[in-house]
Structure formats: C-alpha cells, structure tokens
Amino acid sequence: MIDSVDADMNRIFTVWHDTVRTRDLAGTAALYAERAVLETPLALAVYPERNSGLVVGRDAILTFFEDSIRKFPSDLAQWYRTGVYFVNGKQLTWEYPRVAPAGDQVDLMEMMDIDDGQIVSHGVYWGWHGVKLLAGALAAADARASR
C-alpha cells in the first residue's frame, strides 16, 4: 500500500510540474479529481468579480488555468524547483523558491491532498515576492470592478 501511495505522489509531483511548465493544461487538469478544490490568490486577479480564491471542480480548474494564461500571458515564474518534496500520509508539498538560477521568481508553496491517485485539494501559498507581483494585478482588477 505504501508503495502505491508513494508512486502516486511521485507521479503527481513530476507530471504536475511538467504539464504546467509546458502548458499542457488538459494534462494538468487530468490530475485533479472531478470535485477537486483549488485555492489560490491568483483566482482573485483572474476572476475579481467572484471575490474568492476558490476554484471548484476539474472543469473549472482547467478553465481557470486557461484564463490565467490568457490574462497573464508572460510567465511569473521560471518554474524552477529543487526537486525536493515532502509527503505526509496523503499530502504532498513542495516549493518554487524566490531565488532561482535566472534571478527571482514568484515564490510559491504547493500543498496537495491526494486520494486514489488524484488531487482532491490544492492550496497555493504565495511568498512576499509573489504577493508583491500579484498586488498590482489585484489593484488593477479592483479599479476595473469599481468603474
């Protein structure tokens, strides 16, 4: 049993990163359970009218990824990570550190709950550098919403 859990964690750690980096968004979304929940402050910038950082369901998560790329076409991240991840039962976590080989990038922590080989809950926690970059997008979204 432990081997299959570890294999799922390793697969998600590897495939999630690879599909996001290459913008295979359908491949990324396929890793999520049908009723998965994604929580990220980026959702506030992509969908300011919702006033929520929650994205619920695999289809909505795919649409969110697509809308994020349309709204923010330039990468905020180099997608550099060290290759280290942590597993605690059914949780998987890793970091995209601020300091990367080509300079600073958005600093993120990815925390996922995995069940039956699929992501059921995914929290994205932004560090100070990422929040600083996101603040401009959130302010612009607020200005548009108040017009």
C-alpha positions in Angstrom: 0.0 0.0 0.0 2.8 2.5 0.9 4.5 1.8 -2.4 1.3 2.8 -4.4 0.9 5.9 -2.4 4.5 6.9 -2.9 4.2 6.1 -6.6 1.1 8.4 -6.9 2.9 11.2 -5.0 5.9 10.9 -7.2 3.8 10.8 -10.4 1.8 13.9 -9.4 4.9 15.8 -8.3 6.6 15.0 -11.7 3.6 15.2 -14.0 2.0 18.4 -12.5 5.2 20.3 -12.9 5.9 19.0 -16.4 2.4 19.7 -17.7 2.2 23.2 -16.1 5.7 24.2 -17.4 4.8 23.0 -21.0 1.3 24.5 -20.8 -0.4 21.1 -21.3 -3.3 22.3 -19.3 -5.6 19.4 -20.1 -2.8 17.1 -18.8 -2.6 19.2 -15.6 -6.4 19.2 -15.1 -6.5 15.4 -15.6 -4.5 15.0 -12.3 -7.4 16.5 -10.4 -10.5 14.6 -9.0 -13.8 15.6 -10.6 -14.8 17.6 -7.5 -11.3 18.9 -6.6 -10.8 22.3 -4.9 -8.1 24.7 -5.8 -7.3 27.7 -3.6 -5.1 30.4 -4.9 -4.9 34.2 -4.6 -4.3 34.2 -8.4 -8.0 33.4 -8.7 -8.8 36.9 -7.3 -6.8 38.5 -10.1 -8.3 36.3 -12.8 -11.9 36.5 -11.5 -12.2 39.7 -9.4 -16.0 39.6 -9.7 -16.1 36.4 -7.7 -14.3 37.8 -4.7 -13.0 34.3 -3.9 -9.8 32.4 -4.3 -11.6 29.1 -4.7 -11.9 27.1 -7.9 -14.1 24.0 -7.6 -14.2 21.0 -9.9 -11.8 19.7 -12.6 -13.5 21.5 -15.5 -13.5 24.8 -13.6 -9.8 24.3 -12.7 -8.9 23.7 -16.4 -10.8 26.8 -17.3 -9.0 28.7 -14.6 -5.6 27.6 -15.9 -6.6 28.7 -19.5 -8.0 32.0 -18.3 -4.8 32.6 -16.2 -2.6 32.2 -19.2 -4.8 34.5 -21.3 -5.0 37.2 -18.6 -1.3 36.9 -17.7 0.5 35.7 -20.8 4.0 36.3 -19.5 5.2 33.7 -17.0 5.5 35.0 -13.5 7.7 32.0 -12.7 10.7 30.3 -14.2 9.2 27.1 -12.8 12.5 26.4 -11.0 12.3 24.0 -8.1 14.9 21.9 -6.3 13.3 18.5 -6.8 12.7 18.1 -3.1 9.1 17.3 -2.0 7.5 16.2 1.2 4.8 13.6 1.7 2.8 13.2 4.9 0.3 10.5 4.5 -1.9 11.7 1.7 -0.4 15.2 1.5 2.2 16.4 -1.0 4.0 19.7 -0.8 6.9 21.4 -2.5 8.3 24.9 -3.1 9.1 27.1 -6.0 11.7 29.3 -4.2 12.1 33.0 -4.8 15.8 32.7 -5.6 16.2 30.8 -8.8 19.1 30.4 -11.3 17.9 33.1 -13.6 17.0 35.5 -10.8 14.0 36.0 -8.6 10.7 34.2 -9.5 7.3 34.0 -7.9 7.8 32.2 -4.6 5.1 29.5 -4.1 4.4 26.6 -1.8 2.1 23.9 -3.4 0.1 21.8 -0.9 -2.0 19.0 -2.3 -4.2 16.4 -0.7 -4.1 13.2 -2.8 -6.7 10.4 -2.8 -6.8 7.4 -5.1 -4.1 8.9 -7.3 -5.8 12.3 -7.9 -5.5 15.7 -6.4 -8.6 16.4 -4.3 -7.5 19.7 -2.7 -4.7 22.0 -3.8 -3.6 25.2 -1.9 -1.1 27.6 -3.5 0.6 29.8 -0.9 2.4 32.8 -2.2 5.5 34.3 -0.6 6.3 38.0 -0.3 7.8 38.4 -3.7 4.9 36.7 -5.4 2.4 38.8 -3.4 4.2 41.9 -4.4 3.9 41.0 -8.1 0.3 39.9 -7.6 -0.7 43.1 -5.8 -0.5 45.2 -9.0 -2.9 42.8 -10.8 -5.3 42.8 -7.8 -5.2 46.6 -7.7 -6.0 46.8 -11.4 -8.8 44.3 -11.1 -10.3 46.3 -8.2 -10.1 49.5 -10.2 -11.9 47.8 -13.1 -14.5 46.4 -10.8 -15.2 49.8 -9.2 -15.9 51.5 -12.5 
